Amino acid sequence: MKTKAIFYHAGCPVCLEAESELATALNPDHYDTEIVHLGNEKDKLPEAEQSGVQSVPALVINGKPYHINFGASLADLKG
């Protein structure tokens, strides 16, 4: 069974670089990865918050958030 991974980002250069790296780092045989661009999918902001995401880019694996570098806070994306 594959592990669910959700990568949240906002399309900024830091986020896009992290997305590119994750595309090769997460083995598709082991991870079912969903990419969520919060700049375009603002309806997913509450989902990201409930998962513990505070800033993007962030990767959520098995319900645990892992923040990667710093592109933007979720508060910035709400405004």
Gaussian input, Z-matrix of N, CA and C with variables (Angstrom, degrees):
# hf/3-21g

backbone

0 1
 N
 C     1     B1
 C     2     B2     1     A1
 N     3     B3     2     A2     1     D1
 C     4     B4     3     A3     2     D2
 C     5     B5     4     A4     3     D3
 N     6     B6     5     A5     4     D4
 C     7     B7     6     A6     5     D5
 C     8     B8     7     A7     6     D6
 N     9     B9     8     A8     7     D7
 C    10    B10     9     A9     8     D8
 C    11    B11    10    A10     9     D9
 N    12    B12    11    A11    10    D10
 C    13    B13    12    A12    11    D11
 C    14    B14    13    A13    12    D12
 N    15    B15    14    A14    13    D13
 C    16    B16    15    A15    14    D14
 C    17    B17    16    A16    15    D15
 N    18    B18    17    A17    16    D16
 C    19    B19    18    A18    17    D17
 C    20    B20    19    A19    18    D18
 N    21    B21    20    A20    19    D19
 C    22    B22    21    A21    20    D20
 C    23    B23    22    A22    21    D21
 N    24    B24    23    A23    22    D22
 C    25    B25    24    A24    23    D23
 C    26    B26    25    A25    24    D24
 N    27    B27    26    A26    25    D25
 C    28    B28    27    A27    26    D26
 C    29    B29    28    A28    27    D27
 N    30    B30    29    A29    28    D28
 C    31    B31    30    A30    29    D29
 C    32    B32    31    A31    30    D30
 N    33    B33    32    A32    31    D31
 C    34    B34    33    A33    32    D32
 C    35    B35    34    A34    33    D33
 N    36    B36    35    A35    34    D34
 C    37    B37    36    A36    35    D35
 C    38    B38    37    A37    36    D36
 N    39    B39    38    A38    37    D37
 C    40    B40    39    A39    38    D38
 C    41    B41    40    A40    39    D39
 N    42    B42    41    A41    40    D40
 C    43    B43    42    A42    41    D41
 C    44    B44    43    A43    42    D42
 N    45    B45    44    A44    43    D43
 C    46    B46    45    A45    44    D44
 C    47    B47    46    A46    45    D45
 N    48    B48    47    A47    46    D46
 C    49    B49    48    A48    47    D47
 C    50    B50    49    A49    48    D48
 N    51    B51    50    A50    49    D49
 C    52    B52    51    A51    50    D50
 C    53    B53    52    A52    51    D51
 N    54    B54    53    A53    52    D52
 C    55    B55    54    A54    53    D53
 C    56    B56    55    A55    54    D54
 N    57    B57    56    A56    55    D55
 C    58    B58    57    A57    56    D56
 C    59    B59    58    A58    57    D57
 N    60    B60    59    A59    58    D58
 C    61    B61    60    A60    59    D59
 C    62    B62    61    A61    60    D60
 N    63    B63    62    A62    61    D61
 C    64    B64    63    A63    62    D62
 C    65    B65    64    A64    63    D63
 N    66    B66    65    A65    64    D64
 C    67    B67    66    A66    65    D65
 C    68    B68    67    A67    66    D66
 N    69    B69    68    A68    67    D67
 C    70    B70    69    A69    68    D68
 C    71    B71    70    A70    69    D69
 N    72    B72    71    A71    70    D70
 C    73    B73    72    A72    71    D71
 C    74    B74    73    A73    72    D72
 N    75    B75    74    A74    73    D73
 C    76    B76    75    A75    74    D74
 C    77    B77    76    A76    75    D75
 N    78    B78    77    A77    76    D76
 C    79    B79    78    A78    77    D77
 C    80    B80    79    A79    78    D78
 N    81    B81    80    A80    79    D79
 C    82    B82    81    A81    80    D80
 C    83    B83    82    A82    81    D81
 N    84    B84    83    A83    82    D82
 C    85    B85    84    A84    83    D83
 C    86    B86    85    A85    84    D84
 N    87    B87    86    A86    85    D85
 C    88    B88    87    A87    86    D86
 C    89    B89    88    A88    87    D87
 N    90    B90    89    A89    88    D88
 C    91    B91    90    A90    89    D89
 C    92    B92    91    A91    90    D90
 N    93    B93    92    A92    91    D91
 C    94    B94    93    A93    92    D92
 C    95    B95    94    A94    93    D93
 N    96    B96    95    A95    94    D94
 C    97    B97    96    A96    95    D95
 C    98    B98    97    A97    96    D96
 N    99    B99    98    A98    97    D97
 C   100   B100    99    A99    98    D98
 C   101   B101   100   A100    99    D99
 N   102   B102   101   A101   100   D100
 C   103   B103   102   A102   101   D101
 C   104   B104   103   A103   102   D102
 N   105   B105   104   A104   103   D103
 C   106   B106   105   A105   104   D104
 C   107   B107   106   A106   105   D105
 N   108   B108   107   A107   106   D106
 C   109   B109   108   A108   107   D107
 C   110   B110   109   A109   108   D108
 N   111   B111   110   A110   109   D109
 C   112   B112   111   A111   110   D110
 C   113   B113   112   A112   111   D111
 N   114   B114   113   A113   112   D112
 C   115   B115   114   A114   113   D113
 C   116   B116   115   A115   114   D114
 N   117   B117   116   A116   115   D115
 C   118   B118   117   A117   116   D116
 C   119   B119   118   A118   117   D117
 N   120   B120   119   A119   118   D118
 C   121   B121   120   A120   119   D119
 C   122   B122   121   A121   120   D120
 N   123   B123   122   A122   121   D121
 C   124   B124   123   A123   122   D122
 C   125   B125   124   A124   123   D123
 N   126   B126   125   A125   124   D124
 C   127   B127   126   A126   125   D125
 C   128   B128   127   A127   126   D126
 N   129   B129   128   A128   127   D127
 C   130   B130   129   A129   128   D128
 C   131   B131   130   A130   129   D129
 N   132   B132   131   A131   130   D130
 C   133   B133   132   A132   131   D131
 C   134   B134   133   A133   132   D132
 N   135   B135   134   A134   133   D133
 C   136   B136   135   A135   134   D134
 C   137   B137   136   A136   135   D135
 N   138   B138   137   A137   136   D136
 C   139   B139   138   A138   137   D137
 C   140   B140   139   A139   138   D138
 N   141   B141   140   A140   139   D139
 C   142   B142   141   A141   140   D140
 C   143   B143   142   A142   141   D141
 N   144   B144   143   A143   142   D142
 C   145   B145   144   A144   143   D143
 C   146   B146   145   A145   144   D144
 N   147   B147   146   A146   145   D145
 C   148   B148   147   A147   146   D146
 C   149   B149   148   A148   147   D147
 N   150   B150   149   A149   148   D148
 C   151   B151   150   A150   149   D149
 C   152   B152   151   A151   150   D150
 N   153   B153   152   A152   151   D151
 C   154   B154   153   A153   152   D152
 C   155   B155   154   A154   153   D153
 N   156   B156   155   A155   154   D154
 C   157   B157   156   A156   155   D155
 C   158   B158   157   A157   156   D156
 N   159   B159   158   A158   157   D157
 C   160   B160   159   A159   158   D158
 C   161   B161   160   A160   159   D159
 N   162   B162   161   A161   160   D160
 C   163   B163   162   A162   161   D161
 C   164   B164   163   A163   162   D162
 N   165   B165   164   A164   163   D163
 C   166   B166   165   A165   164   D164
 C   167   B167   166   A166   165   D165
 N   168   B168   167   A167   166   D166
 C   169   B169   168   A168   167   D167
 C   170   B170   169   A169   168   D168
 N   171   B171   170   A170   169   D169
 C   172   B172   171   A171   170   D170
 C   173   B173   172   A172   171   D171
 N   174   B174   173   A173   172   D172
 C   175   B175   174   A174   173   D173
 C   176   B176   175   A175   174   D174
 N   177   B177   176   A176   175   D175
 C   178   B178   177   A177   176   D176
 C   179   B179   178   A178   177   D177
 N   180   B180   179   A179   178   D178
 C   181   B181   180   A180   179   D179
 C   182   B182   181   A181   180   D180
 N   183   B183   182   A182   181   D181
 C   184   B184   183   A183   182   D182
 C   185   B185   184   A184   183   D183
 N   186   B186   185   A185   184   D184
 C   187   B187   186   A186   185   D185
 C   188   B188   187   A187   186   D186
 N   189   B189   188   A188   187   D187
 C   190   B190   189   A189   188   D188
 C   191   B191   190   A190   189   D189
 N   192   B192   191   A191   190   D190
 C   193   B193   192   A192   191   D191
 C   194   B194   193   A193   192   D192
 N   195   B195   194   A194   193   D193
 C   196   B196   195   A195   194   D194
 C   197   B197   196   A196   195   D195
 N   198   B198   197   A197   196   D196
 C   199   B199   198   A198   197   D197
 C   200   B200   199   A199   198   D198
 N   201   B201   200   A200   199   D199
 C   202   B202   201   A201   200   D200
 C   203   B203   202   A202   201   D201
 N   204   B204   203   A203   202   D202
 C   205   B205   204   A204   203   D203
 C   206   B206   205   A205   204   D204
 N   207   B207   206   A206   205   D205
 C   208   B208   207   A207   206   D206
 C   209   B209   208   A208   207   D207
 N   210   B210   209   A209   208   D208
 C   211   B211   210   A210   209   D209
 C   212   B212   211   A211   210   D210
 N   213   B213   212   A212   211   D211
 C   214   B214   213   A213   212   D212
 C   215   B215   214   A214   213   D213
 N   216   B216   215   A215   214   D214
 C   217   B217   216   A216   215   D215
 C   218   B218   217   A217   216   D216
 N   219   B219   218   A218   217   D217
 C   220   B220   219   A219   218   D218
 C   221   B221   220   A220   219   D219
 N   222   B222   221   A221   220   D220
 C   223   B223   222   A222   221   D221
 C   224   B224   223   A223   222   D222
 N   225   B225   224   A224   223   D223
 C   226   B226   225   A225   224   D224
 C   227   B227   226   A226   225   D225
 N   228   B228   227   A227   226   D226
 C   229   B229   228   A228   227   D227
 C   230   B230   229   A229   228   D228
 N   231   B231   230   A230   229   D229
 C   232   B232   231   A231   230   D230
 C   233   B233   232   A232   231   D231
 N   234   B234   233   A233   232   D232
 C   235   B235   234   A234   233   D233
 C   236   B236   235   A235   234   D234

   B1=1.4491
   B2=1.5374
   B3=1.3068
   B4=1.4650
   B5=1.5277
   B6=1.3225
   B7=1.4518
   B8=1.5214
   B9=1.3362
   B10=1.4563
   B11=1.5202
   B12=1.3095
   B13=1.4644
   B14=1.5228
   B15=1.3260
   B16=1.4658
   B17=1.5212
   B18=1.3184
   B19=1.4592
   B20=1.5221
   B21=1.3362
   B22=1.4597
   B23=1.5187
   B24=1.3256
   B25=1.4593
   B26=1.5163
   B27=1.3449
   B28=1.4652
   B29=1.5180
   B30=1.3206
   B31=1.4549
   B32=1.5181
   B33=1.3296
   B34=1.4613
   B35=1.5355
   B36=1.3265
   B37=1.4686
   B38=1.5391
   B39=1.3294
   B40=1.4692
   B41=1.5223
   B42=1.3309
   B43=1.4640
   B44=1.5296
   B45=1.3011
   B46=1.4616
   B47=1.5214
   B48=1.3243
   B49=1.4693
   B50=1.5263
   B51=1.3311
   B52=1.4632
   B53=1.5250
   B54=1.3297
   B55=1.4698
   B56=1.5261
   B57=1.3167
   B58=1.4587
   B59=1.5273
   B60=1.3169
   B61=1.4667
   B62=1.5287
   B63=1.3298
   B64=1.4621
   B65=1.5248
   B66=1.3109
   B67=1.4625
   B68=1.5221
   B69=1.3246
   B70=1.4606
   B71=1.5237
   B72=1.3328
   B73=1.4644
   B74=1.5269
   B75=1.3196
   B76=1.4678
   B77=1.5237
   B78=1.2950
   B79=1.4632
   B80=1.5308
   B81=1.3317
   B82=1.4693
   B83=1.5301
   B84=1.3274
   B85=1.4633
   B86=1.5245
   B87=1.3356
   B88=1.4597
   B89=1.5274
   B90=1.3388
   B91=1.4633
   B92=1.5199
   B93=1.3251
   B94=1.4631
   B95=1.5279
   B96=1.3300
   B97=1.4567
   B98=1.5239
   B99=1.3240
   B100=1.4669
   B101=1.5256
   B102=1.3145
   B103=1.4600
   B104=1.5280
   B105=1.3292
   B106=1.4678
   B107=1.5287
   B108=1.3170
   B109=1.4745
   B110=1.5241
   B111=1.3289
   B112=1.4628
   B113=1.5207
   B114=1.3091
   B115=1.4604
   B116=1.5170
   B117=1.3369
   B118=1.4606
   B119=1.5233
   B120=1.3312
   B121=1.4695
   B122=1.5288
   B123=1.3237
   B124=1.4622
   B125=1.5288
   B126=1.3192
   B127=1.4636
   B128=1.5312
   B129=1.3321
   B130=1.4691
   B131=1.5364
   B132=1.3447
   B133=1.4626
   B134=1.5355
   B135=1.3321
   B136=1.4688
   B137=1.5337
   B138=1.3194
   B139=1.4627
   B140=1.5265
   B141=1.3203
   B142=1.4591
   B143=1.5301
   B144=1.3340
   B145=1.4655
   B146=1.5212
   B147=1.3200
   B148=1.4645
   B149=1.5266
   B150=1.3190
   B151=1.4633
   B152=1.5279
   B153=1.3306
   B154=1.4573
   B155=1.5081
   B156=1.3385
   B157=1.4553
   B158=1.5255
   B159=1.3354
   B160=1.4648
   B161=1.5137
   B162=1.3302
   B163=1.4579
   B164=1.5236
   B165=1.3186
   B166=1.4601
   B167=1.5170
   B168=1.2976
   B169=1.4577
   B170=1.5303
   B171=1.3272
   B172=1.4551
   B173=1.5184
   B174=1.3025
   B175=1.4535
   B176=1.5177
   B177=1.3190
   B178=1.4637
   B179=1.5225
   B180=1.3297
   B181=1.4608
   B182=1.5206
   B183=1.3191
   B184=1.4692
   B185=1.5243
   B186=1.3242
   B187=1.4563
   B188=1.5135
   B189=1.3349
   B190=1.4630
   B191=1.5251
   B192=1.3566
   B193=1.4691
   B194=1.5276
   B195=1.3130
   B196=1.4577
   B197=1.5231
   B198=1.3261
   B199=1.4585
   B200=1.5210
   B201=1.3156
   B202=1.4592
   B203=1.5202
   B204=1.3275
   B205=1.4535
   B206=1.5262
   B207=1.3154
   B208=1.4605
   B209=1.5131
   B210=1.3249
   B211=1.4540
   B212=1.5133
   B213=1.3433
   B214=1.4536
   B215=1.5239
   B216=1.3258
   B217=1.4582
   B218=1.5258
   B219=1.3208
   B220=1.4676
   B221=1.5246
   B222=1.3245
   B223=1.4642
   B224=1.5190
   B225=1.3357
   B226=1.4655
   B227=1.5243
   B228=1.3195
   B229=1.4626
   B230=1.5216
   B231=1.3228
   B232=1.4740
   B233=1.5204
   B234=1.3083
   B235=1.4629
   B236=1.4757
   A1=109.49
   A2=115.72
   A3=121.31
   A4=110.91
   A5=114.87
   A6=122.76
   A7=108.39
   A8=116.62
   A9=122.27
   A10=109.72
   A11=116.35
   A12=122.86
   A13=107.95
   A14=116.31
   A15=121.18
   A16=107.84
   A17=115.81
   A18=121.77
   A19=107.97
   A20=116.36
   A21=122.32
   A22=109.27
   A23=115.79
   A24=119.99
   A25=109.74
   A26=115.15
   A27=120.42
   A28=112.82
   A29=117.21
   A30=119.84
   A31=114.95
   A32=117.77
   A33=120.36
   A34=109.53
   A35=118.22
   A36=120.08
   A37=113.58
   A38=117.58
   A39=120.97
   A40=109.98
   A41=116.12
   A42=121.66
   A43=111.51
   A44=116.41
   A45=120.16
   A46=111.80
   A47=116.56
   A48=119.80
   A49=110.19
   A50=116.97
   A51=120.63
   A52=110.57
   A53=117.64
   A54=121.20
   A55=110.45
   A56=116.44
   A57=121.01
   A58=110.88
   A59=116.74
   A60=120.85
   A61=111.04
   A62=117.09
   A63=120.59
   A64=111.92
   A65=116.55
   A66=120.50
   A67=110.97
   A68=117.02
   A69=120.25
   A70=112.10
   A71=117.96
   A72=121.12
   A73=113.31
   A74=117.31
   A75=119.80
   A76=110.06
   A77=115.57
   A78=122.33
   A79=109.64
   A80=118.32
   A81=120.96
   A82=113.34
   A83=117.59
   A84=120.05
   A85=111.10
   A86=116.52
   A87=121.16
   A88=113.83
   A89=116.72
   A90=120.72
   A91=111.74
   A92=114.55
   A93=122.08
   A94=104.60
   A95=116.50
   A96=121.57
   A97=111.86
   A98=114.53
   A99=122.20
   A100=107.67
   A101=117.12
   A102=122.73
   A103=108.03
   A104=116.55
   A105=121.04
   A106=108.88
   A107=116.10
   A108=123.10
   A109=106.64
   A110=116.21
   A111=120.50
   A112=113.30
   A113=117.64
   A114=119.79
   A115=111.42
   A116=115.89
   A117=121.50
   A118=113.12
   A119=116.90
   A120=121.82
   A121=110.03
   A122=115.53
   A123=120.77
   A124=112.57
   A125=117.82
   A126=120.50
   A127=112.05
   A128=116.94
   A129=121.82
   A130=112.06
   A131=117.92
   A132=121.04
   A133=112.54
   A134=120.18
   A135=119.41
   A136=112.36
   A137=116.91
   A138=121.64
   A139=110.25
   A140=116.57
   A141=121.34
   A142=110.37
   A143=116.73
   A144=121.09
   A145=111.37
   A146=116.86
   A147=120.90
   A148=111.56
   A149=116.59
   A150=121.32
   A151=111.74
   A152=117.30
   A153=121.44
   A154=114.89
   A155=116.85
   A156=120.37
   A157=108.79
   A158=115.71
   A159=121.37
   A160=112.21
   A161=115.53
   A162=120.73
   A163=108.36
   A164=114.87
   A165=120.26
   A166=109.20
   A167=117.51
   A168=128.04
   A169=111.85
   A170=114.69
   A171=121.72
   A172=109.07
   A173=114.62
   A174=121.86
   A175=107.49
   A176=117.15
   A177=121.65
   A178=107.43
   A179=115.40
   A180=121.84
   A181=107.64
   A182=115.43
   A183=120.92
   A184=111.89
   A185=116.83
   A186=121.94
   A187=115.34
   A188=118.19
   A189=121.56
   A190=109.54
   A191=116.63
   A192=119.17
   A193=112.45
   A194=115.14
   A195=122.94
   A196=106.57
   A197=116.04
   A198=120.86
   A199=109.37
   A200=115.41
   A201=122.84
   A202=108.23
   A203=116.55
   A204=120.21
   A205=108.94
   A206=119.20
   A207=122.02
   A208=109.04
   A209=115.24
   A210=121.26
   A211=111.10
   A212=116.50
   A213=122.75
   A214=109.55
   A215=116.28
   A216=119.63
   A217=109.29
   A218=116.62
   A219=118.86
   A220=110.73
   A221=116.97
   A222=120.26
   A223=111.00
   A224=117.28
   A225=120.91
   A226=111.64
   A227=116.85
   A228=120.82
   A229=112.82
   A230=116.82
   A231=121.08
   A232=111.50
   A233=116.70
   A234=121.56
   A235=115.87
   D1=135.43
   D2=-179.03
   D3=-79.82
   D4=150.02
   D5=175.54
   D6=-88.55
   D7=134.83
   D8=178.83
   D9=-79.27
   D10=128.75
   D11=176.23
   D12=-130.12
   D13=132.06
   D14=177.41
   D15=-120.62
   D16=124.03
   D17=177.84
   D18=-103.89
   D19=115.00
   D20=177.85
   D21=-99.37
   D22=134.74
   D23=176.48
   D24=-152.09
   D25=174.07
   D26=-176.87
   D27=-122.63
   D28=7.65
   D29=177.41
   D30=86.37
   D31=1.88
   D32=179.31
   D33=-73.69
   D34=165.64
   D35=-178.67
   D36=-56.84
   D37=-40.64
   D38=178.10
   D39=-61.31
   D40=-43.37
   D41=-179.19
   D42=-65.38
   D43=-44.18
   D44=-178.52
   D45=-65.89
   D46=-36.39
   D47=176.59
   D48=-66.02
   D49=-42.85
   D50=178.46
   D51=-63.58
   D52=-40.86
   D53=178.07
   D54=-60.34
   D55=-42.54
   D56=179.58
   D57=-62.35
   D58=-43.08
   D59=179.25
   D60=-66.41
   D61=-41.42
   D62=-179.01
   D63=-66.36
   D64=-31.03
   D65=-179.35
   D66=-58.46
   D67=-32.25
   D68=179.30
   D69=-97.41
   D70=-21.98
   D71=-175.10
   D72=-82.18
   D73=-35.12
   D74=-177.34
   D75=-90.45
   D76=110.86
   D77=-178.91
   D78=-64.64
   D79=118.24
   D80=-178.91
   D81=-64.64
   D82=-14.96
   D83=174.98
   D84=-73.71
   D85=-21.37
   D86=-176.07
   D87=-112.76
   D88=-24.14
   D89=-175.46
   D90=-124.38
   D91=133.73
   D92=170.23
   D93=-97.62
   D94=99.83
   D95=-171.74
   D96=-100.18
   D97=130.41
   D98=175.21
   D99=-111.85
   D100=133.56
   D101=177.20
   D102=-104.02
   D103=124.70
   D104=-179.19
   D105=-122.05
   D106=114.55
   D107=177.12
   D108=-90.54
   D109=98.88
   D110=-175.73
   D111=-67.41
   D112=-18.67
   D113=174.47
   D114=-68.00
   D115=-31.96
   D116=179.60
   D117=-99.68
   D118=-22.81
   D119=-176.35
   D120=-119.86
   D121=63.48
   D122=-176.96
   D123=-61.48
   D124=-21.81
   D125=177.55
   D126=-66.83
   D127=-13.56
   D128=179.12
   D129=-91.36
   D130=-3.43
   D131=179.43
   D132=-57.78
   D133=-45.67
   D134=178.59
   D135=-61.30
   D136=-37.63
   D137=177.61
   D138=-62.03
   D139=-44.28
   D140=179.04
   D141=-62.82
   D142=-44.92
   D143=179.04
   D144=-60.92
   D145=-43.88
   D146=-179.73
   D147=-63.99
   D148=-24.97
   D149=177.88
   D150=-83.33
   D151=-4.72
   D152=178.96
   D153=93.97
   D154=7.86
   D155=178.74
   D156=-71.33
   D157=128.97
   D158=178.47
   D159=-112.20
   D160=-25.00
   D161=179.12
   D162=-151.97
   D163=162.72
   D164=178.71
   D165=-119.32
   D166=150.82
   D167=4.50
   D168=-75.43
   D169=148.14
   D170=177.93
   D171=-146.29
   D172=147.01
   D173=178.42
   D174=-118.54
   D175=129.55
   D176=177.58
   D177=-111.67
   D178=119.91
   D179=178.67
   D180=-123.50
   D181=125.48
   D182=-178.37
   D183=51.49
   D184=39.20
   D185=176.88
   D186=78.80
   D187=4.03
   D188=179.81
   D189=-108.18
   D190=125.67
   D191=-179.61
   D192=-83.01
   D193=140.15
   D194=174.63
   D195=-125.86
   D196=114.04
   D197=-177.65
   D198=-87.42
   D199=133.07
   D200=-175.84
   D201=-114.94
   D202=114.05
   D203=178.73
   D204=54.71
   D205=-150.69
   D206=175.87
   D207=-151.59
   D208=118.35
   D209=177.50
   D210=-108.70
   D211=-50.50
   D212=-179.71
   D213=-162.32
   D214=148.47
   D215=174.53
   D216=-81.46
   D217=158.36
   D218=177.17
   D219=-63.78
   D220=-32.13
   D221=177.55
   D222=-59.99
   D223=-38.00
   D224=177.46
   D225=-64.29
   D226=-34.09
   D227=-178.37
   D228=-75.95
   D229=-23.61
   D230=179.56
   D231=-73.66
   D232=-30.69
   D233=-172.95
   D234=-76.55

